[in-house]
Each structure stands twice: as structure tokens, then as C-alpha cells.
């Protein structure tokens, strides 16, 4: 994960996965329930933007590599 930034339209960053693997980017507000942020698994490098900012609610992100 690189270049995390909070912009006007949400939180954005770039992720890179290992060659030959797929990654799913997930988001949670409670560290117990995780939801995929991207509609399909990511291969290679992708620019991600989370535009669903929920006011002042904390959000946590994780990458699951398969």
C-alpha cells in the first residue's frame, strides 16, 4: 500500500499485489465484520478510492492475498 491520501471525494491509495496472486481489499468499522471494497479481486497494481466516508466514523482496511 502506498500514497494514502484523504481527498475531497474520499480516501484513496494505491495497492500492489504479488505476481501470480489476487488480492481483495476489505473495509470494516468494527474489526469484526469485513466487506470487500472492490467488486473483483485485484491483480498487479490498482488505484483505490473509498468514497463511502461515514462522517467521523473510523474505518479500517485490510488486504487479503489469495
SVG drawing of the C-alpha trace seen along z (x, -y; Angstrom):
<svg xmlns="http://www.w3.org/2000/svg" viewBox="-22 -18 27 36">
<polyline fill="none" stroke="black" stroke-width="0.4" points="0.0,0.0 1.4,-3.4 0.4,-7.0 -2.6,-7.1 -4.4,-10.4 -7.7,-11.8 -9.2,-13.8 -12.4,-15.8 -14.1,-12.7 -12.9,-10.1 -9.8,-8.2 -7.6,-7.0 -4.4,-4.9 -2.5,-2.5 -2.0,1.2 0.3,3.7 -0.2,7.4 2.4,10.1 2.8,11.6 0.5,14.6 -1.7,13.7 -5.0,11.9 -5.9,9.5 -9.1,8.4 -9.3,5.0 -11.7,5.1 -13.1,2.4 -14.6,2.6 -15.9,0.2 -15.6,2.6 -12.7,5.0 -15.1,7.9 -17.3,7.5 -15.3,7.1 -16.7,6.1 -15.0,6.2 -14.3,2.7 -13.5,3.7 -16.0,5.6 -13.4,8.1 -10.1,9.3 -7.1,7.1 -4.1,8.3 -1.0,6.2 -1.4,2.6 -4.6,0.7 -5.6,-2.8 -8.4,-2.5 -10.8,-5.2 -13.3,-4.8 -16.0,-7.4 -18.2,-6.0 -16.9,-8.1 -19.3,-7.8 -18.9,-11.1 -16.4,-10.9 -16.7,-7.1 -13.4,-5.2 -12.7,-2.8 -10.1,0.0 -8.7,1.5 -7.0,4.8 -5.7,6.7 -6.4,10.4 -4.0,12.1 -5.1,15.4"/>
</svg>
